[in-house]
């Protein structure tokens, strides 16, 4: 499944450049108090697995188990 978003393109490029088949990026802007999680997987299955990991990170942030 192709995702043309610029954020996913950066994750995809990182994976290609550093020979990684799954990438999860947690980007934080402390000034604005915001964060973003971006995931990429080389195959449809790997994409789903990376997305699941991103969702687990999101849940940990939401319930206070991971402070950013």
C-alpha positions, 0 to 999 in steps of 0.5 A, spaced: 500 500 500 503 506 497 502 512 502 504 519 498 504 523 505 511 527 505 512 524 512 511 517 510 516 518 504 521 521 509 520 514 513 521 510 507 527 514 505 530 512 511 529 505 511 532 505 504 538 509 506 539 505 512 537 498 510 531 497 514 524 494 512 520 497 518 521 504 521 517 508 526 519 515 527 516 519 534 517 527 532 516 531 538 515 539 538 516 541 545 515 548 544 508 547 541 507 541 546 505 536 540 508 530 537 507 525 531 508 518 530 510 516 523 510 508 520 513 505 514 513 498 512 517 495 506 511 490 505 504 490 506 505 485 512 511 489 515 507 496 514 501 493 518 506 491 524 510 498 524 503 501 524 501 496 530 508 498 534 506 506 532 499 505 536 502 501 542 507 507 542 501 512 542 497 508 547 503 508 552 503 516 551 496 517 552 496 513 558 502 516 561 507 510 561 511 514 556 513 521 557 515 525 552 
